[in-house]
C-alpha cells in the first residue's frame, strides 16, 4: 500500500506537467536552454510573418542586454515572471529604438521647438486622451519612428539626420503627422494587445491545470510557473525584435504594414497638417525630396527607405488627396525662417557629438 502511494506521488506531478505541455504545445515549446519557438498561435501567426523562431536570450547581444533581471549574459528566462503588459512591451521597444538611434540628443531648445510643433499636430489630429512625447535622437541616419509606450501614450522619434534634411516647419509637421497617424491607426498597438491577451489566456489555462490535478506538489507548481515565465520572456523578446533587428541592434525595422494602410495614414497626416494651419503641399514636397535624395544618400536609402518606403505610387496617392482639397492644399504656413532659426542654425552651433 505504501509502495502504491509512492507511485501515485511520482505519477501525478508527471500528469500535471503533461497536461500543461499538451495544452500549450501549439503556443510555445522549449528548444534547448532558454530558446523559445513561437509557433502556431504565436507571434509569427499573428503578424503573418514566418521568420525563424524568436531567438534565445543571447549573451553579449547589446539588443538584449539587461533583459533578464537586469543582468546581461543570462541565457534563461527569469525565475519570477515579468508580466507582458502593453506598457512593459512598449518600454522594451522604446529602449531598443533609442539605443539603435544612438541615444537622445540633449538640446533643450531644439527639443522644445520640435515638441511645440508636435503638440500642435496632435491637437489638430484630435488625439483625445492619447499623450505624445517628441524626442530628438543623436543619429545621423535619416529616419523617424513611433512606439506606443502604453495604451494611451506614445513616443515619436526624429533623428538629427532627418532634421538637417528638412527645409521648413511644415515639413517637420508632416513627418510628425505621419507618426501620429500610424499611432492612431494602431499599427503596433493591436499586435501588442493581442500578445497580452494570449499571455492572459495561457495564464488561465495554467491555473486550470493546477486545479485539475488537485495536487499541492511544489515541483509541479514550479514547472507550471516556469512555463509562464518562458512564455512571458518570449513575448517580451518578440516585441522588441519587432522594432529592432536582433542581429543588427543599431537598425530599426519597419512595421510591415500593407501599402494600402500606409496610403491611408498619409491621407490622415495630410489632413492633420492642414488642420494645424501648415501648407499641406509640403507633405508631398517632403516625400518627393526624400525619394530624390535616396538615390545618392545612403543615410536615407538604408534607413528611411527601409522603414518608411517612399515610391512613385505613394507620392501619387498623396497627390490625389491634395487634389481633393483643391485650393486648401496650397493654404497655410511653411515657416522656413522659423525652422532655420530654431533647428538648422542651432545644429551648426551645437553639433551632434556634444
PLY file of the C-alpha trace (Angstrom):
ply
format ascii 1.0
element vertex 354
property float x
property float y
property float z
element edge 353
property int vertex1
property int vertex2
end_header
0.00 0.00 0.00
2.87 2.38 0.83
4.54 1.40 -2.44
1.33 2.21 -4.33
1.12 5.57 -2.58
4.69 6.39 -3.66
3.83 5.55 -7.27
0.90 7.95 -7.13
3.15 10.61 -5.61
5.56 10.25 -8.55
2.91 9.84 -11.25
0.57 12.76 -10.52
3.18 15.52 -10.91
4.10 13.98 -14.28
0.43 14.10 -15.29
0.23 17.76 -14.35
3.28 18.62 -16.44
1.95 16.54 -19.31
-1.37 18.35 -19.28
0.42 21.68 -19.24
2.59 20.80 -22.23
-0.34 19.31 -24.11
-2.47 22.39 -23.51
0.26 24.78 -24.59
2.03 22.83 -27.33
0.63 24.97 -30.12
1.77 28.16 -28.46
5.24 27.76 -27.02
7.80 24.99 -26.72
11.27 24.95 -25.25
14.11 24.22 -27.66
17.28 23.96 -25.66
18.08 26.13 -22.68
16.16 29.39 -22.81
15.31 29.10 -26.52
11.73 29.78 -27.47
9.76 28.71 -30.52
6.61 30.77 -31.06
4.61 28.53 -33.37
1.02 28.01 -34.49
-0.70 30.50 -32.18
2.32 32.70 -31.61
3.79 35.98 -32.75
4.50 34.89 -36.32
0.99 33.58 -36.92
-0.47 36.79 -35.53
1.64 39.08 -37.72
1.51 36.93 -40.84
5.29 36.61 -40.87
7.15 33.31 -40.82
10.79 34.01 -39.99
12.94 31.89 -37.73
11.63 31.39 -34.17
12.23 34.11 -31.61
15.88 33.75 -30.56
17.07 32.69 -27.15
18.46 35.33 -24.89
21.94 35.76 -26.33
24.87 36.63 -24.05
26.66 39.70 -25.27
23.90 40.79 -27.65
23.52 44.54 -26.98
19.97 44.45 -28.33
19.01 42.19 -25.44
21.44 43.36 -22.79
19.81 43.65 -19.39
16.55 41.99 -20.47
16.73 39.27 -17.81
16.65 40.61 -14.28
18.90 43.46 -15.39
21.77 41.02 -15.83
23.24 40.65 -19.33
24.54 37.20 -20.21
21.87 35.07 -18.50
20.65 32.61 -21.12
17.33 31.77 -19.50
14.01 33.39 -18.57
13.70 35.00 -15.15
12.62 32.80 -12.26
9.86 35.26 -11.48
7.56 36.28 -14.32
7.73 39.78 -15.76
4.13 40.10 -16.89
3.80 41.19 -20.54
1.63 44.30 -20.49
1.37 46.91 -23.24
3.43 49.20 -21.01
6.15 46.59 -20.43
6.33 45.78 -24.14
6.32 49.45 -25.11
9.11 50.30 -22.69
11.21 47.47 -24.14
10.54 48.68 -27.67
11.30 52.30 -26.83
14.58 51.37 -25.16
15.66 49.32 -28.16
14.78 52.10 -30.62
16.63 54.71 -28.57
19.76 52.54 -28.45
19.54 51.97 -32.21
19.33 55.73 -32.81
22.35 56.48 -30.60
20.52 57.93 -27.62
18.74 61.22 -27.05
20.13 64.50 -28.32
20.45 66.83 -25.35
19.34 70.25 -26.57
16.51 71.79 -24.57
15.87 74.46 -27.22
15.56 72.06 -30.19
13.62 69.54 -28.12
11.19 72.23 -27.00
10.73 73.51 -30.56
10.09 70.04 -32.00
7.71 69.33 -29.13
5.71 72.50 -29.74
5.28 71.67 -33.43
4.39 68.11 -32.47
1.75 69.13 -29.97
0.13 71.48 -32.49
-0.21 68.50 -34.86
-1.58 66.30 -32.06
-4.25 68.88 -31.25
-5.24 69.10 -34.91
-5.44 65.30 -35.09
-7.98 65.10 -32.28
-5.84 62.59 -30.39
-8.10 62.78 -27.33
-6.59 61.05 -24.32
-3.53 59.82 -26.25
-0.39 61.52 -24.92
2.65 62.02 -27.18
6.29 62.71 -26.36
8.58 64.04 -29.12
12.22 63.03 -28.85
15.22 64.06 -30.95
17.86 61.33 -31.40
21.60 61.73 -32.00
21.79 59.51 -35.08
22.90 60.92 -38.44
20.67 58.31 -40.09
17.69 59.96 -41.79
14.64 58.48 -40.11
11.65 58.91 -37.82
9.75 56.35 -35.74
6.96 55.95 -33.21
6.34 53.45 -30.43
3.27 53.03 -28.18
4.62 53.07 -24.62
1.20 52.33 -23.11
-2.38 52.10 -24.34
-2.70 55.90 -24.22
0.92 57.03 -24.59
3.43 57.09 -27.44
6.94 58.31 -28.23
7.75 59.90 -31.58
11.44 59.85 -32.52
13.14 62.12 -35.07
16.84 61.83 -35.87
19.28 64.69 -36.29
19.98 63.40 -39.77
16.36 63.97 -40.75
16.17 67.39 -39.09
19.12 68.54 -41.22
17.36 67.47 -44.43
14.04 69.21 -43.72
13.61 72.71 -45.09
10.75 74.22 -43.13
8.42 73.79 -40.19
5.62 72.50 -42.41
7.81 69.54 -43.41
8.61 68.84 -39.76
4.86 68.90 -39.07
4.38 66.49 -41.99
6.85 63.98 -40.54
5.24 64.19 -37.11
1.77 63.87 -38.63
2.83 60.60 -40.30
3.77 59.09 -36.94
0.66 60.40 -35.17
-1.45 58.79 -37.91
0.43 55.48 -37.50
-0.20 55.51 -33.75
-3.88 56.38 -34.20
-4.25 53.51 -36.67
-2.73 51.11 -34.11
-0.06 49.72 -36.45
1.79 48.33 -33.43
-0.69 48.61 -30.57
-3.13 46.00 -31.90
-0.31 43.45 -32.15
0.90 44.25 -28.65
-2.61 43.88 -27.20
-3.06 40.56 -29.00
0.09 39.22 -27.34
-1.08 40.43 -23.92
-4.40 38.64 -24.48
-2.57 35.45 -25.49
-0.47 35.56 -22.36
-3.54 36.08 -20.16
-5.29 33.14 -21.83
-2.28 30.92 -21.13
-2.30 32.08 -17.51
-5.90 30.92 -17.16
-5.04 27.61 -18.80
-2.19 27.02 -16.35
-4.47 27.78 -13.40
-6.96 25.22 -14.67
-4.20 22.64 -14.94
-3.18 23.28 -11.34
-6.76 22.97 -10.09
-7.48 19.91 -12.25
-4.59 17.88 -10.85
-5.70 18.59 -7.25
-2.04 18.42 -6.27
-0.20 20.74 -3.92
3.13 19.37 -5.06
5.73 22.13 -5.08
7.63 20.68 -8.04
4.51 20.66 -10.19
3.69 24.25 -9.38
7.24 25.33 -10.11
7.14 23.72 -13.53
3.83 25.44 -14.27
5.19 28.80 -13.19
8.36 28.18 -15.19
6.32 27.73 -18.36
4.63 31.04 -17.65
7.99 32.80 -17.27
9.16 31.20 -20.51
6.14 32.48 -22.42
6.40 35.94 -20.84
10.08 36.13 -21.79
9.27 35.00 -25.34
6.57 37.63 -25.82
8.71 40.47 -24.49
11.67 39.41 -26.64
9.47 39.05 -29.73
8.01 42.51 -29.13
11.49 44.03 -29.01
12.63 42.10 -32.08
9.69 43.57 -33.95
11.16 47.09 -33.90
14.89 46.29 -33.89
16.67 43.54 -35.80
18.21 41.22 -33.14
21.19 40.69 -35.47
21.58 44.44 -36.07
20.66 46.25 -32.84
21.74 49.52 -34.45
18.94 49.34 -37.04
15.21 49.82 -36.56
12.72 47.80 -38.60
9.59 48.81 -40.49
6.11 47.99 -39.23
5.49 45.66 -42.16
2.01 47.00 -42.90
0.45 46.76 -46.39
0.85 49.75 -48.75
-2.89 50.49 -48.55
-2.57 51.18 -44.84
0.41 53.46 -45.47
-1.59 55.41 -48.06
-4.47 55.73 -45.58
-2.09 57.02 -42.90
-0.69 59.54 -45.40
-4.22 60.79 -46.12
-4.82 61.23 -42.38
-1.50 63.00 -41.94
-2.16 65.48 -44.75
-5.42 66.45 -43.06
-3.65 66.86 -39.71
-1.07 69.16 -41.34
-3.81 71.29 -42.86
-5.78 71.46 -39.60
-2.62 72.67 -37.83
-2.51 75.61 -40.30
0.50 74.32 -42.23
0.62 74.09 -46.03
-0.43 70.53 -47.00
1.55 70.56 -50.26
4.71 70.43 -48.12
3.78 66.84 -47.26
4.15 65.90 -50.92
7.32 68.01 -51.17
8.82 66.09 -48.26
8.05 62.72 -49.91
9.46 63.87 -53.26
12.62 65.28 -51.67
13.35 62.09 -49.74
12.68 59.97 -52.82
15.14 62.04 -54.88
17.84 62.23 -52.20
17.64 58.47 -51.55
19.16 57.83 -54.98
22.50 59.21 -53.81
22.38 59.36 -50.00
22.92 56.01 -48.20
21.81 57.57 -44.89
18.34 57.86 -46.44
18.37 54.78 -48.66
19.50 52.44 -45.86
17.27 53.92 -43.16
14.14 55.87 -44.05
13.52 53.91 -47.26
13.64 50.62 -45.35
11.28 51.61 -42.54
9.02 54.08 -44.41
9.30 53.14 -48.10
8.62 56.04 -50.46
7.95 55.34 -54.12
6.12 56.97 -57.02
2.87 55.22 -56.09
2.94 56.69 -52.60
3.66 60.18 -53.95
0.83 59.77 -56.46
-1.62 58.74 -53.73
-0.66 61.79 -51.67
-1.18 63.98 -54.74
-4.69 62.58 -55.12
-5.53 63.56 -51.54
-4.16 67.07 -52.14
-6.14 67.39 -55.38
-9.31 66.63 -53.43
-8.55 69.56 -51.11
-8.49 71.98 -54.07
-7.41 75.48 -53.06
-6.93 74.48 -49.41
-3.94 72.36 -50.41
-1.84 75.48 -51.03
-3.03 77.41 -47.99
-1.21 77.58 -44.69
2.27 78.44 -43.48
5.65 76.92 -44.25
7.77 78.80 -41.68
11.14 78.26 -43.37
12.66 81.16 -41.38
11.43 79.79 -38.08
12.80 76.34 -38.87
16.19 77.69 -39.89
16.49 79.76 -36.73
15.30 77.08 -34.30
16.87 73.98 -35.86
19.37 74.44 -38.69
21.31 77.33 -37.15
21.18 75.69 -33.71
22.59 72.44 -35.10
25.55 74.29 -36.59
26.20 75.92 -33.22
25.85 72.65 -31.31
26.95 69.59 -33.32
25.68 66.10 -32.55
28.82 64.94 -30.78
28.26 67.26 -27.83
0 1
1 2
2 3
3 4
4 5
5 6
6 7
7 8
8 9
9 10
10 11
11 12
12 13
13 14
14 15
15 16
16 17
17 18
18 19
19 20
20 21
21 22
22 23
23 24
24 25
25 26
26 27
27 28
28 29
29 30
30 31
31 32
32 33
33 34
34 35
35 36
36 37
37 38
38 39
39 40
40 41
41 42
42 43
43 44
44 45
45 46
46 47
47 48
48 49
49 50
50 51
51 52
52 53
53 54
54 55
55 56
56 57
57 58
58 59
59 60
60 61
61 62
62 63
63 64
64 65
65 66
66 67
67 68
68 69
69 70
70 71
71 72
72 73
73 74
74 75
75 76
76 77
77 78
78 79
79 80
80 81
81 82
82 83
83 84
84 85
85 86
86 87
87 88
88 89
89 90
90 91
91 92
92 93
93 94
94 95
95 96
96 97
97 98
98 99
99 100
100 101
101 102
102 103
103 104
104 105
105 106
106 107
107 108
108 109
109 110
110 111
111 112
112 113
113 114
114 115
115 116
116 117
117 118
118 119
119 120
120 121
121 122
122 123
123 124
124 125
125 126
126 127
127 128
128 129
129 130
130 131
131 132
132 133
133 134
134 135
135 136
136 137
137 138
138 139
139 140
140 141
141 142
142 143
143 144
144 145
145 146
146 147
147 148
148 149
149 150
150 151
151 152
152 153
153 154
154 155
155 156
156 157
157 158
158 159
159 160
160 161
161 162
162 163
163 164
164 165
165 166
166 167
167 168
168 169
169 170
170 171
171 172
172 173
173 174
174 175
175 176
176 177
177 178
178 179
179 180
180 181
181 182
182 183
183 184
184 185
185 186
186 187
187 188
188 189
189 190
190 191
191 192
192 193
193 194
194 195
195 196
196 197
197 198
198 199
199 200
200 201
201 202
202 203
203 204
204 205
205 206
206 207
207 208
208 209
209 210
210 211
211 212
212 213
213 214
214 215
215 216
216 217
217 218
218 219
219 220
220 221
221 222
222 223
223 224
224 225
225 226
226 227
227 228
228 229
229 230
230 231
231 232
232 233
233 234
234 235
235 236
236 237
237 238
238 239
239 240
240 241
241 242
242 243
243 244
244 245
245 246
246 247
247 248
248 249
249 250
250 251
251 252
252 253
253 254
254 255
255 256
256 257
257 258
258 259
259 260
260 261
261 262
262 263
263 264
264 265
265 266
266 267
267 268
268 269
269 270
270 271
271 272
272 273
273 274
274 275
275 276
276 277
277 278
278 279
279 280
280 281
281 282
282 283
283 284
284 285
285 286
286 287
287 288
288 289
289 290
290 291
291 292
292 293
293 294
294 295
295 296
296 297
297 298
298 299
299 300
300 301
301 302
302 303
303 304
304 305
305 306
306 307
307 308
308 309
309 310
310 311
311 312
312 313
313 314
314 315
315 316
316 317
317 318
318 319
319 320
320 321
321 322
322 323
323 324
324 325
325 326
326 327
327 328
328 329
329 330
330 331
331 332
332 333
333 334
334 335
335 336
336 337
337 338
338 339
339 340
340 341
341 342
342 343
343 344
344 345
345 346
346 347
347 348
348 349
349 350
350 351
351 352
352 353
